[in-house]
Amino acid sequence: MPRELLWDRTEAPDDELWRLQRIADFFPTFGREYETVVELHHNRDRLRLDAATRTLIEEYHRAWQLKKQRDAEAVRGRIRR
């Protein structure tokens, strides 16, 4: 959890949804890395998201999935040679 998102607390609560909501509130300034995008996407129906943020999370998720797929294909291509 980025320290910048904890301005009103000394530490983040153990509640995963709280953490994701705080990140979502500032997405995409924070939370663009793969693991966080996957969690945001997975929990998007449980988070309070405006339409623009929901769309951004879906687009980032799609982009990460494509990157992972291309990376896997590149590795398979190198192994075959």
C-alpha positions in Angstrom: 0.0 0.0 0.0 1.6 3.3 -1.1 2.3 5.6 1.9 0.7 8.5 -0.1 -2.7 6.7 0.2 -2.5 6.6 4.0 -2.6 10.3 4.7 -5.4 9.8 7.3 -3.9 6.7 9.0 -0.6 5.5 10.4 -1.0 2.1 8.6 -3.5 0.4 6.3 -6.2 -1.8 7.8 -6.0 -5.5 7.3 -9.2 -5.3 5.2 -8.3 -6.1 1.6 -11.3 -4.4 0.2 -10.5 -1.2 2.0 -7.0 -1.3 0.5 -8.4 -2.0 -3.0 -11.0 0.8 -2.6 -8.3 3.3 -1.6 -6.2 2.3 -4.6 -9.2 2.4 -6.9 -10.0 5.9 -5.7 -6.7 7.0 -7.1 -6.4 4.7 -10.1 -4.4 4.9 -12.4 -2.1 7.2 -10.5 -1.6 4.2 -8.2 -2.2 0.5 -8.8 -1.1 0.0 -12.4 1.1 -3.0 -11.7 -0.1 -6.4 -12.8 -1.0 -7.9 -9.4 -3.0 -4.9 -8.3 -4.9 -4.6 -11.6 -5.8 -8.2 -11.4 -7.2 -7.8 -7.9 -9.0 -4.6 -8.8 -10.5 -6.3 -11.8 -11.5 -9.4 -9.8 -13.2 -7.3 -7.2 -14.6 -4.5 -9.4 -18.2 -5.4 -8.6 -17.5 -5.1 -4.9 -15.8 -1.7 -5.1 -17.4 1.7 -5.5 -16.2 2.6 -9.0 -17.4 5.4 -11.3 -17.8 4.4 -14.9 -14.5 5.9 -16.0 -12.5 4.1 -13.4 -14.2 0.8 -14.1 -13.4 1.2 -17.8 -9.8 2.1 -17.0 -9.4 -1.0 -14.8 -10.9 -3.2 -17.5 -8.6 -1.7 -20.1 -5.5 -2.1 -17.9 -6.5 -5.7 -17.2 -7.0 -6.4 -20.9 -3.6 -4.8 -21.7 -1.8 -6.8 -19.0 -3.5 -10.0 -20.3 -2.3 -9.3 -23.8 1.2 -8.5 -22.6 1.4 -11.8 -20.6 0.1 -13.7 -23.6 2.7 -12.1 -25.9 5.5 -12.7 -23.4 4.5 -16.4 -23.2 4.3 -16.7 -26.9 7.8 -15.1 -27.2 9.2 -17.6 -24.7 7.6 -20.5 -26.5 9.1 -19.2 -29.8 12.5 -19.1 -28.3 12.3 -22.6 -26.9 11.3 -24.0 -30.2 14.3 -22.6 -32.0 
